[in-house]
């Protein structure tokens, strides 16, 4: 009886070791100079890609904006010299219509708020396609899905660094 209980306790500890731990990261977006947009973004890696959940406020009412990930995790010099949108160097050499870091567009409602999610299939939270320690920016203009690279989405309204 005691041996069975001891074995049961030992095996239940193994369950903790072999549980499926979710890969998760967050970014707190702060307004860039002269702007008011702010919010939080949570990234969770799933089988079909990274789910990017956002809760943003203080954007212009009834407006659309691009959500992009940039190469460097620098939000200080964002208005002076933002780093390029994240893409693998092999993808950057191709004439692709969308870069890995171009997550999609966000729509602000009549109060200037936006809540929702995007599934980014071309990125991850580890390895060569990792978004960790990169800058996440909400831009003034939306992405044009029909445009050829490079995409001009205007200056960043807010910025945050993606952290585990």
DRENDOFI-249521 format. One record per residue (C-alpha): residue in three letters; x, z, y. Coordinates in Angstrom, 1 decimal. Layout:
+------+--------+--------+--------+
| type |   east |     up |  north |
+------+--------+--------+--------+
|  ALA |      X |      Z |      Y |
...
+------+--------+--------+--------+
//
This chain:
+------+--------+--------+--------+
| type |   east |     up |  north |
+------+--------+--------+--------+
|  UNK |    0.0 |    0.0 |    0.0 |
|  UNK |    2.8 |    0.9 |    2.4 |
|  UNK |    4.7 |   -2.2 |    1.5 |
|  UNK |    1.7 |   -4.4 |    2.2 |
|  UNK |    1.2 |   -2.8 |    5.6 |
|  UNK |    4.9 |   -3.2 |    6.5 |
|  UNK |    4.8 |   -6.8 |    5.4 |
|  UNK |    1.7 |   -7.4 |    7.5 |
|  UNK |    3.3 |   -6.0 |   10.6 |
|  UNK |    6.4 |   -8.1 |   10.1 |
|  UNK |    4.5 |  -11.3 |    9.6 |
|  UNK |    2.3 |  -10.6 |   12.7 |
|  UNK |    5.4 |  -10.4 |   14.8 |
|  UNK |    6.4 |  -13.9 |   13.5 |
|  UNK |    3.2 |  -15.3 |   14.9 |
|  UNK |    4.4 |  -14.4 |   18.4 |
|  UNK |    7.7 |  -16.2 |   17.8 |
|  UNK |    6.1 |  -19.4 |   16.5 |
|  UNK |    3.2 |  -19.6 |   19.0 |
|  UNK |    2.8 |  -22.8 |   21.0 |
|  UNK |    4.1 |  -21.8 |   24.4 |
|  UNK |    2.8 |  -24.0 |   27.1 |
|  UNK |    5.2 |  -25.7 |   29.5 |
|  UNK |    4.0 |  -24.8 |   33.0 |
|  UNK |    5.2 |  -25.1 |   36.6 |
|  UNK |    3.8 |  -24.4 |   40.1 |
|  UNK |    4.4 |  -25.6 |   43.6 |
|  UNK |    3.2 |  -23.9 |   46.8 |
|  UNK |    2.7 |  -26.5 |   49.4 |
|  UNK |    3.4 |  -25.5 |   53.0 |
|  UNK |    2.6 |  -27.6 |   56.1 |
|  UNK |    5.3 |  -29.8 |   57.6 |
|  UNK |    5.8 |  -29.4 |   61.4 |
|  UNK |    2.7 |  -30.5 |   63.3 |
|  UNK |    0.4 |  -30.4 |   60.3 |
|  UNK |   -1.9 |  -27.8 |   58.7 |
|  UNK |   -2.4 |  -29.0 |   55.1 |
|  UNK |   -1.5 |  -26.4 |   52.5 |
|  UNK |   -2.3 |  -25.4 |   48.9 |
|  UNK |   -1.2 |  -24.8 |   45.4 |
|  UNK |   -0.5 |  -27.2 |   42.5 |
|  UNK |   -0.1 |  -26.2 |   38.9 |
|  UNK |    1.5 |  -28.5 |   36.4 |
|  UNK |    0.9 |  -28.1 |   32.6 |
|  UNK |    2.5 |  -30.3 |   30.0 |
|  UNK |    0.0 |  -31.5 |   27.4 |
|  UNK |    0.1 |  -34.1 |   24.6 |
|  UNK |   -1.2 |  -36.9 |   26.9 |
|  UNK |    1.0 |  -36.1 |   29.9 |
|  UNK |    1.4 |  -33.5 |   32.6 |
|  UNK |   -1.9 |  -32.2 |   34.0 |
|  UNK |   -1.5 |  -31.8 |   37.8 |
|  UNK |   -4.2 |  -29.4 |   39.1 |
|  UNK |   -4.5 |  -29.1 |   42.9 |
|  UNK |   -6.3 |  -26.8 |   45.3 |
|  UNK |   -5.6 |  -28.0 |   48.8 |
|  UNK |   -7.1 |  -27.1 |   52.2 |
|  UNK |   -6.7 |  -27.9 |   55.9 |
|  UNK |   -6.5 |  -31.7 |   55.5 |
|  UNK |   -8.3 |  -34.1 |   57.8 |
|  UNK |  -12.0 |  -34.2 |   56.7 |
|  UNK |  -13.1 |  -37.2 |   54.6 |
|  UNK |   -9.5 |  -38.5 |   54.1 |
|  UNK |   -7.4 |  -39.9 |   51.2 |
|  UNK |   -3.7 |  -39.0 |   50.7 |
|  UNK |   -0.9 |  -39.8 |   48.2 |
|  UNK |    0.5 |  -37.0 |   46.1 |
|  UNK |    4.1 |  -37.8 |   45.2 |
|  UNK |    7.1 |  -36.2 |   43.6 |
|  UNK |   10.5 |  -36.8 |   45.2 |
|  UNK |   14.0 |  -36.9 |   43.8 |
|  UNK |   15.4 |  -33.8 |   45.6 |
|  UNK |   13.7 |  -30.4 |   45.9 |
|  UNK |   14.2 |  -30.3 |   49.7 |
|  UNK |   11.3 |  -29.5 |   52.0 |
|  UNK |   13.4 |  -28.5 |   55.0 |
|  UNK |   14.5 |  -32.0 |   56.0 |
|  UNK |   11.3 |  -33.7 |   54.8 |
|  UNK |   10.4 |  -35.3 |   58.2 |
|  UNK |   14.0 |  -36.4 |   58.9 |
|  UNK |   15.1 |  -38.0 |   55.6 |
|  UNK |   12.7 |  -37.5 |   52.6 |
|  UNK |   14.4 |  -38.3 |   49.4 |
|  UNK |   13.1 |  -41.3 |   47.4 |
|  UNK |   10.1 |  -41.0 |   45.1 |
|  UNK |   11.1 |  -39.8 |   41.6 |
|  UNK |   11.8 |  -42.6 |   39.1 |
|  UNK |   14.3 |  -43.1 |   36.3 |
|  UNK |   17.2 |  -45.3 |   37.5 |
|  UNK |   16.2 |  -48.0 |   34.9 |
|  UNK |   12.6 |  -48.0 |   36.3 |
|  UNK |   13.9 |  -48.2 |   39.9 |
|  UNK |   15.8 |  -51.4 |   39.0 |
|  UNK |   12.6 |  -53.1 |   37.7 |
|  UNK |   10.0 |  -54.5 |   40.0 |
|  UNK |    7.4 |  -52.0 |   39.0 |
|  UNK |    4.2 |  -51.5 |   40.8 |
|  UNK |    4.1 |  -47.7 |   40.4 |
|  UNK |    7.0 |  -45.2 |   40.2 |
|  UNK |    6.9 |  -42.2 |   37.9 |
|  UNK |    6.6 |  -39.8 |   40.9 |
|  UNK |    3.6 |  -41.5 |   42.4 |
|  UNK |    1.0 |  -39.2 |   40.9 |
|  UNK |   -2.1 |  -40.6 |   42.6 |
|  UNK |   -4.5 |  -40.1 |   45.5 |
|  UNK |   -6.3 |  -37.0 |   46.6 |
|  UNK |   -9.6 |  -37.1 |   48.5 |
|  UNK |  -10.4 |  -34.4 |   51.0 |
|  UNK |  -14.1 |  -33.5 |   51.4 |
|  UNK |  -16.0 |  -33.0 |   54.7 |
|  UNK |  -14.3 |  -29.6 |   55.1 |
|  UNK |  -10.8 |  -30.9 |   54.5 |
|  UNK |  -10.5 |  -29.4 |   51.1 |
|  UNK |   -9.6 |  -31.0 |   47.7 |
|  UNK |   -9.7 |  -29.5 |   44.2 |
|  UNK |   -9.2 |  -31.4 |   41.0 |
|  UNK |   -6.5 |  -32.8 |   38.7 |
|  UNK |   -4.5 |  -35.9 |   37.8 |
|  UNK |   -2.9 |  -36.6 |   34.4 |
|  UNK |    0.6 |  -38.0 |   34.9 |
|  UNK |    1.6 |  -39.8 |   31.7 |
|  UNK |    5.1 |  -40.9 |   32.7 |
|  UNK |    6.6 |  -37.5 |   33.5 |
|  UNK |    7.3 |  -34.2 |   31.8 |
|  UNK |    8.5 |  -30.6 |   32.6 |
|  UNK |   11.8 |  -31.0 |   30.7 |
|  UNK |   14.3 |  -33.7 |   29.8 |
|  UNK |   15.1 |  -36.8 |   31.9 |
|  UNK |   11.6 |  -37.2 |   33.2 |
|  UNK |   11.3 |  -33.6 |   34.3 |
|  UNK |    9.6 |  -32.7 |   37.6 |
|  UNK |   11.2 |  -29.2 |   37.8 |
|  UNK |   13.1 |  -28.5 |   41.0 |
|  UNK |   11.8 |  -31.6 |   42.7 |
|  UNK |    9.7 |  -31.8 |   45.9 |
|  UNK |    6.0 |  -32.4 |   45.7 |
|  UNK |    4.5 |  -33.9 |   48.8 |
|  UNK |    1.1 |  -34.7 |   50.1 |
|  UNK |    1.3 |  -37.8 |   52.4 |
|  UNK |   -0.7 |  -38.9 |   55.4 |
|  UNK |   -1.8 |  -42.2 |   53.7 |
|  UNK |   -3.1 |  -43.0 |   50.2 |
|  UNK |   -1.2 |  -45.0 |   47.6 |
|  UNK |   -2.3 |  -48.7 |   47.5 |
|  UNK |   -2.6 |  -49.5 |   43.8 |
|  UNK |   -2.3 |  -53.2 |   44.5 |
|  UNK |    0.9 |  -53.0 |   46.6 |
|  UNK |    4.4 |  -53.9 |   45.4 |
|  UNK |    7.2 |  -51.3 |   45.7 |
|  UNK |    8.3 |  -49.8 |   48.0 |
|  UNK |    5.1 |  -47.9 |   49.0 |
|  UNK |    4.6 |  -46.8 |   52.5 |
|  UNK |    2.4 |  -43.7 |   52.4 |
|  UNK |    3.4 |  -42.2 |   55.8 |
|  UNK |    5.0 |  -38.9 |   56.5 |
|  UNK |    4.3 |  -35.8 |   54.4 |
|  UNK |    1.5 |  -33.4 |   55.5 |
|  UNK |    2.9 |  -30.6 |   53.3 |
|  UNK |    5.6 |  -30.0 |   50.8 |
|  UNK |    6.6 |  -27.6 |   48.0 |
|  UNK |    9.2 |  -27.4 |   45.4 |
|  UNK |    8.1 |  -27.5 |   41.7 |
|  UNK |    9.3 |  -24.3 |   39.9 |
|  UNK |    8.7 |  -22.8 |   36.5 |
+------+--------+--------+--------+
//
